[in-house]
Amino acid sequence: MATLKEKKEEIVGSYKTHGSDTGSSQVQIALLSQRITELTEHFKTHPKDNHSRRGLLKMVSRRKKLLEYLKSRDIGKYHDLIDKLGLRK
């Protein structure tokens, strides 16, 4: 299993738009999606962890806002990212 830093570098590497890109909307959404997936798995074994659930809801809200921003700025990148991450059906 890869360490947290290696996972993050891999995600940033696959979603960056240019060489030194670490903070674009696409990268932020991909990183949030990874953390949301990990927390969702955590809740399958720890259903009463309400403190972490609050953090999960904040992450989902942040990702939703970033997706809305990306959709308003560049619809093509938005659709590519949605398809790549498998978020919407």
C-alpha positions in Angstrom: 0.0 0.0 0.0 1.3 3.4 -1.0 1.9 6.0 1.7 -0.3 9.1 1.9 2.3 11.3 0.3 2.8 8.9 -2.6 -1.0 8.7 -3.2 -1.3 12.5 -3.2 1.6 12.9 -5.6 0.1 10.3 -7.9 -3.3 12.0 -7.9 -1.8 15.4 -8.5 0.4 14.0 -11.3 -2.6 12.6 -13.1 -4.9 15.6 -12.8 -2.5 18.6 -13.1 -2.9 20.9 -16.1 0.8 22.1 -16.3 4.2 21.2 -14.7 3.9 23.0 -11.3 0.1 22.7 -10.9 -1.0 21.6 -7.5 -4.0 23.8 -6.7 -6.2 23.9 -9.7 -9.9 23.0 -9.4 -9.3 19.6 -11.0 -6.6 18.6 -8.6 -8.5 19.8 -5.6 -11.6 17.9 -6.6 -9.6 14.7 -7.3 -7.9 14.9 -3.8 -11.2 15.6 -2.1 -12.8 12.6 -3.9 -10.0 10.3 -2.7 -10.5 11.5 0.9 -14.2 11.1 0.7 -13.9 7.6 -0.6 -11.5 6.7 2.2 -13.9 8.1 4.8 -16.8 6.3 3.3 -15.0 3.0 3.8 -14.1 4.1 7.4 -17.9 4.5 8.2 -18.7 1.0 7.1 -16.7 -0.3 10.1 -17.3 2.7 12.4 -21.0 3.8 11.9 -21.2 5.9 15.1 -18.2 8.1 14.4 -20.2 11.3 14.1 -17.2 13.7 14.5 -15.6 12.3 11.3 -19.0 12.3 9.6 -19.2 16.1 10.1 -15.8 16.4 8.4 -17.0 14.2 5.5 -20.1 16.5 5.0 -17.8 19.5 4.9 -15.6 17.8 2.3 -18.6 16.9 0.1 -19.9 20.5 0.3 -16.4 21.8 -0.7 -16.2 19.4 -3.6 -19.7 20.4 -4.8 -18.7 24.1 -4.7 -15.5 23.4 -6.7 -17.5 21.4 -9.2 -20.0 24.2 -9.7 -17.1 26.7 -10.2 -15.4 24.4 -12.8 -18.7 23.9 -14.6 -19.3 27.7 -14.8 -15.7 28.3 -16.1 -15.0 25.4 -18.5 -17.8 22.9 -19.2 -15.5 20.7 -21.2 -13.0 20.2 -18.4 -15.9 19.6 -16.0 -17.3 16.8 -18.2 -13.9 15.2 -18.6 -13.3 15.3 -14.8 -16.7 13.9 -14.0 -16.1 11.0 -16.5 -12.6 10.4 -15.1 -13.7 10.3 -11.5 -17.0 8.6 -12.1 -19.0 11.0 -10.0 -22.2 11.6 -11.9 -24.3 9.1 -13.7 
